[in-house]
Amino acid sequence: MKTLPLGEKIKQVRTSKDLTQAFLAHVVNCSSNHISRIEKCEVECDTETLTLIKKALEIPKAPLTEDELKVYKRQTWVWHEQINSGRTNDAEAMKNELADILQLPFEYNLIVIYLMLEARMLIKPGTFDKASQNISKAEAIIEKMGDAVSVEAMFLYHRNKGNLLAHQNDYKKSVMHRLKAVDFNIESLTLKPDAQLFRDISQSYLNIGQPHNALLYSERALAADNNDPTLVIAPSIGIIQASVYTALGQFDKAKAMYKEILERAKSINNKKAIGICIMDLGGLELKAGNPEEALKLIIQGMEIFEEDGQPTIPLYNCTFLYVKAKCLMQLKQIDECEKIIDEGMRIATDAGLESFIICFNSARCLMNLKDPKSQEYLENIAIPHCRDSNTVLIYEALEICHTLEKFYYKNRSKTKGLNMAKVSRDILHEMFYGYPIEL
């Protein structure tokens, strides 16, 4: 972590307050040239002059000594590890202990690091605005500091900016910031490879429909995790990789990975990971054409979520109900499926979850494919929305395209079938290359 010389710190505070060297020289009772030489570190700043400068710049405390700075640096990275390992209570206590960092004169790198670590804890539903405010404050400091920003501060800035964008479903910008964080992680002599960062990048790539890139970073995450079954994030890394295998159509690998991660999750009693694994195994059975087995697994997974208090989150409820509706659709239990869709629509509408409203409407239309209005909804609303949603719904767009294509060919609508095949091809091309086909 870079430590600025005293002269440069004085210059940063002076310029941040829009004060001139002439003003400072007048207050300190010396020449502008002397202030310039102090800021350039050409002369030492004696105690009396430093006291006057502090008063002029309204700095309440003296700059940290090297020993004090080392203590703060060490504590901030302990805090970083606490957050990474999910030790919430410890992290909260450390945050309170280090709160005076925000009042330290000159130590802008430490201030940025504090703001970013606090933002990391705030990036959750209900506190996104506070996290965004922290990131904006850090951006203003970084802009003023220029090249003096430390590698570690930049690493945390890009890491948390990427996290916030991911929670706002802007995965393309999110992955760009997270990749920059990797660059700073590599450049740093302090930081070790960050398994959680690699996992997050993999998730972002998966969400924008680039499973090959997602696979690369999920493997890097597992390597950085070093297969330690005690780590809180270990199951989530495996779940991401299993999801990537599913997206690539490698179902046997996905199933084996889910079963392995299920055992790891059970060993540390991570109920959330256990529930996700079981539900995702149900999703694999659904893709394999085994809706009865899929439905059993999905219900079993949801029961585990209920034990862990997760169903209070509308997103979890909607995900569960949507997959359950798809199982019932395959089982031809139309009346029961309609009930599930109605329940899902109510929850999604109350929570303002537009994508799930589209998905539930799509499920209803897929049960009534012979109706031209259903076909029109799927082609003109559902597919474009899922395709442009910048989330894993891009895979839903492909499934709808394939279903319509088979239906049109079966009903001798060759032109419509060919059009759906073209849409599927375009989506796949964008997923793998990032831009549409140019003819």
GUGU-935841 format. One record per residue (C-alpha): residue in one letter; chain; y, z, x. Coordinates in Angstrom, 1 decimal. Layout:
{'A', 'A', {Y, Z, X}};
...
// end
This chain:
{'M', 'A', {0.0, 0.0, 0.0}};
{'K', 'A', {3.4, -1.0, 1.4}};
{'T', 'A', {5.9, 1.7, 2.3}};
{'L', 'A', {9.5, 0.6, 2.4}};
{'P', 'A', {11.8, 1.7, 5.2}};
{'L', 'A', {14.6, 4.1, 4.1}};
{'G', 'A', {17.3, 1.4, 4.5}};
{'E', 'A', {15.5, -1.0, 2.2}};
{'K', 'A', {15.0, 1.7, -0.3}};
{'I', 'A', {18.7, 2.5, -0.3}};
{'K', 'A', {19.5, -1.1, -0.8}};
{'Q', 'A', {17.1, -1.4, -3.8}};
{'V', 'A', {18.6, 1.6, -5.6}};
{'R', 'A', {22.1, 0.3, -4.9}};
{'T', 'A', {21.4, -3.2, -6.1}};
{'S', 'A', {19.5, -1.9, -9.1}};
{'K', 'A', {22.7, -0.1, -10.2}};
{'D', 'A', {24.8, -3.2, -9.5}};
{'L', 'A', {26.9, -1.3, -6.8}};
{'T', 'A', {28.4, -3.1, -3.8}};
{'Q', 'A', {28.2, -2.0, -0.2}};
{'A', 'A', {32.0, -1.6, -0.3}};
{'F', 'A', {31.8, 0.9, -3.1}};
{'L', 'A', {29.1, 2.9, -1.4}};
{'A', 'A', {31.1, 2.8, 1.9}};
{'H', 'A', {34.2, 4.1, 0.1}};
{'V', 'A', {32.3, 7.1, -1.5}};
{'V', 'A', {30.5, 7.9, 1.8}};
{'N', 'A', {33.7, 7.4, 3.8}};
{'C', 'A', {32.4, 4.9, 6.3}};
{'S', 'A', {32.7, 1.2, 6.8}};
{'S', 'A', {30.8, -1.5, 4.8}};
{'N', 'A', {29.4, -2.7, 8.1}};
{'H', 'A', {27.8, 0.7, 8.7}};
{'I', 'A', {26.2, 0.7, 5.2}};
{'S', 'A', {24.9, -2.8, 5.9}};
{'R', 'A', {23.4, -1.7, 9.2}};
{'I', 'A', {21.7, 1.3, 7.5}};
{'E', 'A', {20.2, -1.0, 4.9}};
{'K', 'A', {19.0, -3.3, 7.6}};
{'C', 'A', {17.5, -0.3, 9.5}};
{'E', 'A', {19.6, -1.1, 12.5}};
{'V', 'A', {20.9, 2.5, 12.7}};
{'E', 'A', {19.4, 5.8, 11.6}};
{'C', 'A', {20.9, 7.5, 8.5}};
{'D', 'A', {21.8, 11.1, 9.4}};
{'T', 'A', {21.3, 13.9, 7.0}};
{'E', 'A', {24.9, 14.3, 6.0}};
{'T', 'A', {25.3, 10.6, 5.3}};
{'L', 'A', {22.0, 10.5, 3.4}};
{'T', 'A', {23.2, 13.4, 1.2}};
{'L', 'A', {26.4, 11.5, 0.3}};
{'I', 'A', {24.5, 8.3, -0.4}};
{'K', 'A', {22.1, 10.2, -2.7}};
{'K', 'A', {25.1, 11.7, -4.6}};
{'A', 'A', {26.8, 8.3, -4.9}};
{'L', 'A', {23.6, 6.7, -6.2}};
{'E', 'A', {22.8, 9.7, -8.4}};
{'I', 'A', {19.4, 10.4, -6.8}};
{'P', 'A', {18.2, 13.9, -7.6}};
{'K', 'A', {15.5, 14.1, -5.0}};
{'A', 'A', {15.0, 13.1, -1.4}};
{'P', 'A', {12.7, 10.3, -0.5}};
{'L', 'A', {9.0, 11.3, -0.1}};
{'T', 'A', {7.7, 12.2, 3.3}};
{'E', 'A', {4.7, 10.2, 4.6}};
{'D', 'A', {2.4, 13.1, 3.8}};
{'E', 'A', {3.7, 13.5, 0.2}};
{'L', 'A', {3.4, 9.8, -0.3}};
{'K', 'A', {-0.3, 9.8, 0.9}};
{'V', 'A', {-1.0, 12.6, -1.6}};
{'Y', 'A', {0.5, 10.6, -4.5}};
{'K', 'A', {-1.4, 7.5, -3.5}};
{'R', 'A', {-4.7, 9.3, -3.3}};
{'Q', 'A', {-4.2, 10.9, -6.7}};
{'T', 'A', {-3.2, 7.6, -8.4}};
{'W', 'A', {-6.5, 6.0, -7.3}};
{'V', 'A', {-8.5, 9.0, -8.4}};
{'W', 'A', {-6.8, 8.5, -11.8}};
{'H', 'A', {-7.7, 4.8, -11.6}};
{'E', 'A', {-11.4, 5.7, -11.1}};
{'Q', 'A', {-11.3, 8.2, -13.9}};
{'I', 'A', {-10.1, 5.5, -16.3}};
{'N', 'A', {-12.6, 3.0, -15.0}};
{'S', 'A', {-15.5, 5.4, -15.5}};
{'G', 'A', {-14.4, 6.4, -19.0}};
{'R', 'A', {-13.6, 10.0, -18.1}};
{'T', 'A', {-10.9, 10.2, -20.8}};
{'N', 'A', {-10.1, 13.9, -20.6}};
{'D', 'A', {-9.8, 13.9, -16.8}};
{'A', 'A', {-7.6, 10.8, -16.9}};
{'E', 'A', {-5.3, 12.4, -19.5}};
{'A', 'A', {-4.9, 15.5, -17.4}};
{'M', 'A', {-4.2, 13.5, -14.3}};
{'K', 'A', {-1.6, 11.4, -16.2}};
{'N', 'A', {0.3, 14.6, -17.1}};
{'E', 'A', {0.0, 15.9, -13.5}};
{'L', 'A', {1.5, 12.7, -12.1}};
{'A', 'A', {4.2, 12.3, -14.7}};
{'D', 'A', {7.0, 13.2, -12.2}};
{'I', 'A', {6.3, 10.0, -10.4}};
{'L', 'A', {8.7, 8.3, -12.9}};
{'Q', 'A', {11.5, 10.5, -11.5}};
{'L', 'A', {10.9, 9.8, -7.8}};
{'P', 'A', {13.7, 8.0, -6.0}};
{'F', 'A', {12.9, 4.8, -4.1}};
{'E', 'A', {9.1, 4.9, -4.8}};
{'Y', 'A', {9.0, 1.8, -7.1}};
{'N', 'A', {5.5, 0.9, -6.2}};
{'L', 'A', {4.3, 4.3, -7.3}};
{'I', 'A', {6.3, 4.0, -10.5}};
{'V', 'A', {4.7, 0.5, -11.3}};
{'I', 'A', {1.3, 1.9, -10.6}};
{'Y', 'A', {1.9, 4.9, -12.9}};
{'L', 'A', {3.2, 2.7, -15.7}};
{'M', 'A', {0.2, 0.4, -15.4}};
{'L', 'A', {-2.4, 3.2, -15.3}};
{'E', 'A', {-0.7, 4.7, -18.4}};
{'A', 'A', {-0.7, 1.3, -20.0}};
{'R', 'A', {-4.4, 1.0, -19.4}};
{'M', 'A', {-4.9, 4.1, -21.4}};
{'L', 'A', {-2.6, 2.9, -24.2}};
{'I', 'A', {-4.2, -0.5, -24.7}};
{'K', 'A', {-6.1, 0.4, -27.8}};
{'P', 'A', {-5.3, 0.0, -31.6}};
{'G', 'A', {-2.2, 1.9, -32.6}};
{'T', 'A', {-0.6, 2.1, -29.1}};
{'F', 'A', {-0.3, -1.6, -28.2}};
{'D', 'A', {3.5, -1.5, -28.5}};
{'K', 'A', {3.7, 1.5, -26.1}};
{'A', 'A', {1.5, -0.3, -23.6}};
{'S', 'A', {3.6, -3.5, -23.9}};
{'Q', 'A', {6.7, -1.4, -23.2}};
{'N', 'A', {5.2, -0.1, -20.0}};
{'I', 'A', {4.3, -3.6, -18.9}};
{'S', 'A', {7.8, -4.8, -19.6}};
{'K', 'A', {9.3, -1.9, -17.6}};
{'A', 'A', {7.0, -2.8, -14.7}};
{'E', 'A', {7.9, -6.5, -14.9}};
{'A', 'A', {11.6, -5.6, -14.6}};
{'I', 'A', {10.9, -3.4, -11.5}};
{'I', 'A', {8.6, -6.1, -9.9}};
{'E', 'A', {11.3, -8.7, -10.4}};
{'K', 'A', {13.9, -6.6, -8.6}};
{'M', 'A', {11.5, -5.7, -5.8}};
{'G', 'A', {10.5, -9.2, -4.9}};
{'D', 'A', {8.2, -9.4, -1.9}};
{'A', 'A', {8.3, -5.6, -1.5}};
{'V', 'A', {5.8, -5.0, -4.3}};
{'S', 'A', {2.5, -3.7, -3.0}};
{'V', 'A', {-0.8, -5.5, -3.4}};
{'E', 'A', {-2.2, -2.6, -5.4}};
{'A', 'A', {0.8, -2.5, -7.8}};
{'M', 'A', {0.4, -6.3, -8.4}};
{'F', 'A', {-3.3, -5.9, -8.9}};
{'L', 'A', {-2.8, -3.3, -11.7}};
{'Y', 'A', {0.1, -5.3, -13.3}};
{'H', 'A', {-2.0, -8.5, -13.7}};
{'R', 'A', {-5.1, -6.5, -14.7}};
{'N', 'A', {-3.3, -4.7, -17.5}};
{'K', 'A', {-1.2, -7.7, -18.6}};
{'G', 'A', {-4.6, -9.6, -18.9}};
{'N', 'A', {-6.0, -6.7, -20.9}};
{'L', 'A', {-3.1, -6.6, -23.4}};
{'L', 'A', {-3.3, -10.4, -23.9}};
{'A', 'A', {-7.0, -10.2, -24.5}};
{'H', 'A', {-6.4, -7.6, -27.2}};
{'Q', 'A', {-3.9, -10.0, -28.7}};
{'N', 'A', {-6.6, -12.7, -28.7}};
{'D', 'A', {-4.7, -14.8, -26.2}};
{'Y', 'A', {-7.7, -15.3, -23.9}};
{'K', 'A', {-6.5, -18.3, -22.0}};
{'K', 'A', {-3.4, -16.5, -20.7}};
{'S', 'A', {-5.5, -13.3, -20.3}};
{'V', 'A', {-8.0, -15.0, -18.0}};
{'M', 'A', {-5.2, -16.4, -15.8}};
{'H', 'A', {-3.7, -12.9, -15.3}};
{'R', 'A', {-7.2, -11.4, -14.6}};
{'L', 'A', {-7.9, -14.0, -12.0}};
{'K', 'A', {-4.7, -13.2, -10.3}};
{'A', 'A', {-5.8, -9.5, -10.3}};
{'V', 'A', {-9.0, -10.6, -8.5}};
{'D', 'A', {-6.9, -12.3, -5.8}};
{'F', 'A', {-4.9, -9.1, -5.2}};
{'N', 'A', {-8.1, -7.0, -5.4}};
{'I', 'A', {-9.5, -9.1, -2.5}};
{'E', 'A', {-6.3, -8.9, -0.5}};
{'S', 'A', {-6.1, -5.1, -0.8}};
{'L', 'A', {-7.6, -2.9, 2.0}};
{'T', 'A', {-7.7, 0.0, -0.5}};
{'L', 'A', {-9.5, -1.4, -3.5}};
{'K', 'A', {-13.2, -2.1, -3.8}};
{'P', 'A', {-14.7, -4.9, -6.0}};
{'D', 'A', {-14.0, -4.1, -9.6}};
{'A', 'A', {-17.1, -4.5, -11.9}};
{'Q', 'A', {-15.1, -3.9, -15.0}};
{'L', 'A', {-12.5, -6.6, -14.1}};
{'F', 'A', {-15.2, -9.2, -13.5}};
{'R', 'A', {-16.8, -8.2, -16.8}};
{'D', 'A', {-13.5, -8.7, -18.6}};
{'I', 'A', {-13.0, -12.1, -17.0}};
{'S', 'A', {-16.5, -13.1, -18.1}};
{'Q', 'A', {-15.6, -12.0, -21.7}};
{'S', 'A', {-12.4, -14.0, -21.7}};
{'Y', 'A', {-14.2, -17.2, -20.4}};
{'L', 'A', {-16.9, -16.6, -23.1}};
{'N', 'A', {-14.2, -16.4, -25.8}};
{'I', 'A', {-12.5, -19.6, -24.8}};
{'G', 'A', {-15.9, -21.4, -24.8}};
{'Q', 'A', {-16.6, -21.7, -21.1}};
{'P', 'A', {-20.0, -20.0, -20.8}};
{'H', 'A', {-20.7, -21.4, -17.3}};
{'N', 'A', {-17.6, -19.6, -15.8}};
{'A', 'A', {-18.5, -16.6, -17.9}};
{'L', 'A', {-22.0, -16.5, -16.3}};
{'L', 'A', {-20.5, -16.6, -12.8}};
{'Y', 'A', {-18.3, -13.6, -13.4}};
{'S', 'A', {-20.9, -11.6, -15.3}};
{'E', 'A', {-23.1, -12.0, -12.2}};
{'R', 'A', {-20.2, -10.8, -10.0}};
{'A', 'A', {-19.8, -7.9, -12.3}};
{'L', 'A', {-23.5, -6.9, -12.1}};
{'A', 'A', {-23.3, -7.3, -8.3}};
{'A', 'A', {-20.2, -5.0, -8.1}};
{'D', 'A', {-21.9, -2.5, -10.5}};
{'N', 'A', {-24.8, -2.4, -8.1}};
{'N', 'A', {-27.2, -1.8, -11.0}};
{'D', 'A', {-26.2, 1.9, -11.2}};
{'P', 'A', {-27.7, 3.0, -14.6}};
{'T', 'A', {-25.4, 6.0, -14.7}};
{'L', 'A', {-22.2, 4.0, -15.0}};
{'V', 'A', {-20.6, 4.0, -18.4}};
{'I', 'A', {-19.7, 0.3, -18.2}};
{'A', 'A', {-23.2, -0.8, -16.9}};
{'P', 'A', {-24.6, -1.6, -20.4}};
{'S', 'A', {-21.5, -3.6, -21.4}};
{'I', 'A', {-21.8, -5.9, -18.4}};
{'G', 'A', {-25.4, -6.7, -19.3}};
{'I', 'A', {-24.4, -7.3, -22.9}};
{'I', 'A', {-21.8, -9.8, -21.8}};
{'Q', 'A', {-24.3, -11.6, -19.6}};
{'A', 'A', {-26.9, -11.7, -22.4}};
{'S', 'A', {-24.2, -13.1, -24.7}};
{'V', 'A', {-23.5, -15.8, -22.1}};
{'Y', 'A', {-27.2, -16.7, -22.0}};
{'T', 'A', {-27.1, -17.0, -25.8}};
{'A', 'A', {-24.1, -19.3, -25.7}};
{'L', 'A', {-25.9, -21.5, -23.1}};
{'G', 'A', {-29.0, -21.6, -25.3}};
{'Q', 'A', {-31.1, -19.7, -22.9}};
{'F', 'A', {-32.6, -17.4, -25.6}};
{'D', 'A', {-35.6, -16.0, -23.6}};
{'K', 'A', {-33.2, -14.9, -20.8}};
{'A', 'A', {-30.9, -13.4, -23.3}};
{'K', 'A', {-33.6, -11.5, -25.1}};
{'A', 'A', {-35.0, -10.1, -21.8}};
{'M', 'A', {-31.5, -9.0, -20.7}};
{'Y', 'A', {-30.8, -7.3, -24.1}};
{'K', 'A', {-34.1, -5.3, -23.8}};
{'E', 'A', {-33.3, -4.3, -20.2}};
{'I', 'A', {-29.8, -3.2, -21.2}};
{'L', 'A', {-31.1, -1.4, -24.2}};
{'E', 'A', {-33.2, 0.8, -22.0}};
{'R', 'A', {-30.2, 1.5, -19.7}};
{'A', 'A', {-28.1, 2.4, -22.7}};
{'K', 'A', {-30.7, 4.8, -24.0}};
{'S', 'A', {-31.0, 6.5, -20.6}};
{'I', 'A', {-27.3, 7.5, -20.8}};
{'N', 'A', {-27.2, 7.9, -24.7}};
{'N', 'A', {-24.6, 5.2, -25.1}};
{'K', 'A', {-25.0, 4.7, -28.8}};
{'K', 'A', {-22.4, 1.9, -29.1}};
{'A', 'A', {-24.2, -0.2, -26.5}};
{'I', 'A', {-27.6, 0.6, -28.2}};
{'G', 'A', {-26.2, -0.6, -31.6}};
{'I', 'A', {-24.7, -3.7, -30.1}};
{'C', 'A', {-28.0, -4.6, -28.3}};
{'I', 'A', {-30.1, -4.2, -31.4}};
{'M', 'A', {-27.7, -6.2, -33.5}};
{'D', 'A', {-27.4, -9.0, -30.9}};
{'L', 'A', {-31.2, -9.1, -30.7}};
{'G', 'A', {-31.1, -9.6, -34.5}};
{'G', 'A', {-28.6, -12.4, -33.9}};
{'L', 'A', {-31.1, -14.1, -31.5}};
{'E', 'A', {-33.9, -13.8, -34.1}};
{'L', 'A', {-31.6, -15.4, -36.6}};
{'K', 'A', {-31.0, -18.4, -34.2}};
{'A', 'A', {-34.7, -18.6, -33.7}};
{'G', 'A', {-35.3, -19.0, -37.4}};
{'N', 'A', {-36.6, -15.5, -38.1}};
{'P', 'A', {-34.2, -14.2, -40.7}};
{'E', 'A', {-36.4, -11.3, -42.0}};
{'E', 'A', {-36.8, -9.8, -38.5}};
{'A', 'A', {-33.2, -10.5, -37.8}};
{'L', 'A', {-32.1, -8.6, -40.9}};
{'K', 'A', {-34.2, -5.6, -40.0}};
{'L', 'A', {-32.7, -5.4, -36.5}};
{'I', 'A', {-29.1, -5.9, -37.8}};
{'I', 'A', {-29.5, -3.0, -40.3}};
{'Q', 'A', {-31.1, -0.8, -37.7}};
{'G', 'A', {-28.2, -1.5, -35.3}};
{'M', 'A', {-25.6, -0.8, -38.0}};
{'E', 'A', {-27.3, 2.6, -38.7}};
{'I', 'A', {-26.8, 3.5, -35.1}};
{'F', 'A', {-23.1, 2.6, -35.4}};
{'E', 'A', {-22.8, 4.9, -38.5}};
{'E', 'A', {-24.2, 7.8, -36.4}};
{'D', 'A', {-21.5, 7.1, -33.8}};
{'G', 'A', {-18.7, 6.8, -36.4}};
{'Q', 'A', {-18.1, 3.1, -35.7}};
{'P', 'A', {-18.2, 1.7, -39.3}};
{'T', 'A', {-14.7, 3.1, -39.9}};
{'I', 'A', {-13.4, 0.2, -37.9}};
{'P', 'A', {-13.0, -2.9, -40.2}};
{'L', 'A', {-13.9, -5.3, -37.3}};
{'Y', 'A', {-17.3, -3.7, -36.9}};
{'N', 'A', {-17.9, -3.7, -40.7}};
{'C', 'A', {-16.9, -7.4, -41.0}};
{'T', 'A', {-19.1, -8.4, -38.1}};
{'F', 'A', {-22.1, -6.6, -39.6}};
{'L', 'A', {-21.5, -8.0, -43.1}};
{'Y', 'A', {-21.0, -11.6, -41.9}};
{'V', 'A', {-24.2, -11.6, -39.8}};
{'K', 'A', {-26.1, -10.0, -42.7}};
{'A', 'A', {-24.8, -12.7, -45.0}};
{'K', 'A', {-26.1, -15.4, -42.7}};
{'C', 'A', {-29.5, -13.8, -42.7}};
{'L', 'A', {-29.6, -13.6, -46.5}};
{'M', 'A', {-28.4, -17.2, -46.7}};
{'Q', 'A', {-31.4, -18.3, -44.6}};
{'L', 'A', {-33.7, -16.2, -46.8}};
{'K', 'A', {-32.3, -18.0, -49.8}};
{'Q', 'A', {-31.2, -14.7, -51.4}};
{'I', 'A', {-28.1, -16.2, -52.8}};
{'D', 'A', {-27.1, -13.5, -55.3}};
{'E', 'A', {-27.4, -10.7, -52.6}};
{'C', 'A', {-25.5, -12.9, -50.1}};
{'E', 'A', {-22.7, -13.4, -52.6}};
{'K', 'A', {-22.3, -9.6, -53.0}};
{'I', 'A', {-22.1, -9.2, -49.2}};
{'I', 'A', {-19.5, -12.0, -48.9}};
{'D', 'A', {-17.4, -10.3, -51.7}};
{'E', 'A', {-17.6, -7.0, -49.9}};
{'G', 'A', {-16.7, -8.6, -46.5}};
{'M', 'A', {-13.8, -10.5, -48.1}};
{'R', 'A', {-12.4, -7.3, -49.5}};
{'I', 'A', {-12.5, -5.5, -46.2}};
{'A', 'A', {-11.2, -8.5, -44.3}};
{'T', 'A', {-8.3, -9.0, -46.7}};
{'D', 'A', {-7.3, -5.3, -46.7}};
{'A', 'A', {-7.3, -5.3, -42.9}};
{'G', 'A', {-5.5, -8.7, -42.6}};
{'L', 'A', {-8.4, -10.1, -40.5}};
{'E', 'A', {-7.7, -13.8, -41.1}};
{'S', 'A', {-10.6, -15.1, -39.0}};
{'F', 'A', {-13.1, -13.1, -41.0}};
{'I', 'A', {-11.6, -14.3, -44.3}};
{'I', 'A', {-12.2, -17.9, -43.0}};
{'C', 'A', {-15.7, -17.0, -42.0}};
{'F', 'A', {-16.7, -15.4, -45.3}};
{'N', 'A', {-15.2, -18.3, -47.2}};
{'S', 'A', {-17.1, -20.7, -44.9}};
{'A', 'A', {-20.4, -18.8, -45.7}};
{'R', 'A', {-19.7, -19.3, -49.4}};
{'C', 'A', {-19.0, -23.0, -48.9}};
{'L', 'A', {-22.2, -23.4, -46.8}};
{'M', 'A', {-24.2, -22.1, -49.8}};
{'N', 'A', {-22.5, -24.8, -52.0}};
{'L', 'A', {-22.5, -27.8, -49.6}};
{'K', 'A', {-23.0, -30.3, -52.4}};
{'D', 'A', {-19.6, -29.4, -53.8}};
{'P', 'A', {-17.0, -31.8, -52.3}};
{'K', 'A', {-14.5, -29.0, -52.3}};
{'S', 'A', {-16.7, -26.9, -50.0}};
{'Q', 'A', {-17.1, -29.9, -47.6}};
{'E', 'A', {-13.3, -30.3, -47.6}};
{'Y', 'A', {-12.7, -26.6, -46.9}};
{'L', 'A', {-15.2, -26.6, -44.0}};
{'E', 'A', {-13.8, -29.8, -42.5}};
{'N', 'A', {-10.1, -29.2, -42.9}};
{'I', 'A', {-9.7, -25.4, -42.7}};
{'A', 'A', {-12.8, -23.7, -41.3}};
{'I', 'A', {-13.6, -25.9, -38.4}};
{'P', 'A', {-10.0, -26.4, -37.2}};
{'H', 'A', {-9.3, -22.6, -37.4}};
{'C', 'A', {-12.5, -21.6, -35.6}};
{'R', 'A', {-11.9, -24.3, -33.0}};
{'D', 'A', {-8.3, -23.2, -32.2}};
{'S', 'A', {-8.8, -19.5, -32.7}};
{'N', 'A', {-9.2, -18.8, -28.9}};
{'T', 'A', {-12.1, -16.5, -29.6}};
{'V', 'A', {-15.9, -16.7, -29.8}};
{'L', 'A', {-15.4, -18.4, -33.2}};
{'I', 'A', {-15.5, -21.7, -31.3}};
{'Y', 'A', {-19.3, -21.3, -31.5}};
{'E', 'A', {-19.0, -20.9, -35.2}};
{'A', 'A', {-17.1, -24.2, -35.4}};
{'L', 'A', {-20.1, -25.9, -33.6}};
{'E', 'A', {-22.6, -24.3, -36.0}};
{'I', 'A', {-20.6, -25.5, -39.0}};
{'C', 'A', {-20.3, -29.0, -37.5}};
{'H', 'A', {-24.1, -29.2, -36.9}};
{'T', 'A', {-24.8, -28.0, -40.5}};
{'L', 'A', {-22.5, -30.6, -42.0}};
{'E', 'A', {-23.8, -33.3, -39.7}};
{'K', 'A', {-27.5, -32.7, -40.9}};
{'F', 'A', {-26.4, -32.4, -44.5}};
{'Y', 'A', {-24.4, -35.7, -44.4}};
{'Y', 'A', {-27.3, -37.6, -42.7}};
{'K', 'A', {-29.8, -36.2, -45.2}};
{'N', 'A', {-27.6, -37.3, -48.1}};
{'R', 'A', {-27.1, -40.8, -46.5}};
{'S', 'A', {-23.4, -40.3, -45.7}};
{'K', 'A', {-23.7, -41.9, -42.3}};
{'T', 'A', {-20.0, -42.2, -41.6}};
{'K', 'A', {-19.3, -38.5, -42.3}};
{'G', 'A', {-22.3, -37.6, -40.2}};
{'L', 'A', {-21.1, -39.6, -37.3}};
{'N', 'A', {-17.6, -38.0, -37.7}};
{'M', 'A', {-19.1, -34.5, -37.5}};
{'A', 'A', {-21.1, -35.5, -34.4}};
{'K', 'A', {-17.8, -36.7, -32.8}};
{'V', 'A', {-16.1, -33.4, -33.6}};
{'S', 'A', {-19.0, -31.5, -32.1}};
{'R', 'A', {-18.8, -33.7, -28.9}};
{'D', 'A', {-15.0, -33.1, -28.7}};
{'I', 'A', {-15.4, -29.3, -29.0}};
{'L', 'A', {-18.1, -29.2, -26.3}};
{'H', 'A', {-16.0, -31.3, -24.0}};
{'E', 'A', {-13.0, -29.0, -24.4}};
{'M', 'A', {-15.3, -26.0, -23.9}};
{'F', 'A', {-16.6, -27.2, -20.6}};
{'Y', 'A', {-13.6, -29.1, -19.2}};
{'G', 'A', {-10.6, -27.5, -20.9}};
{'Y', 'A', {-9.1, -30.6, -22.5}};
{'P', 'A', {-10.1, -33.2, -25.2}};
{'I', 'A', {-11.8, -36.5, -24.5}};
{'E', 'A', {-9.5, -39.4, -23.8}};
{'L', 'A', {-10.8, -42.8, -24.9}};
// end
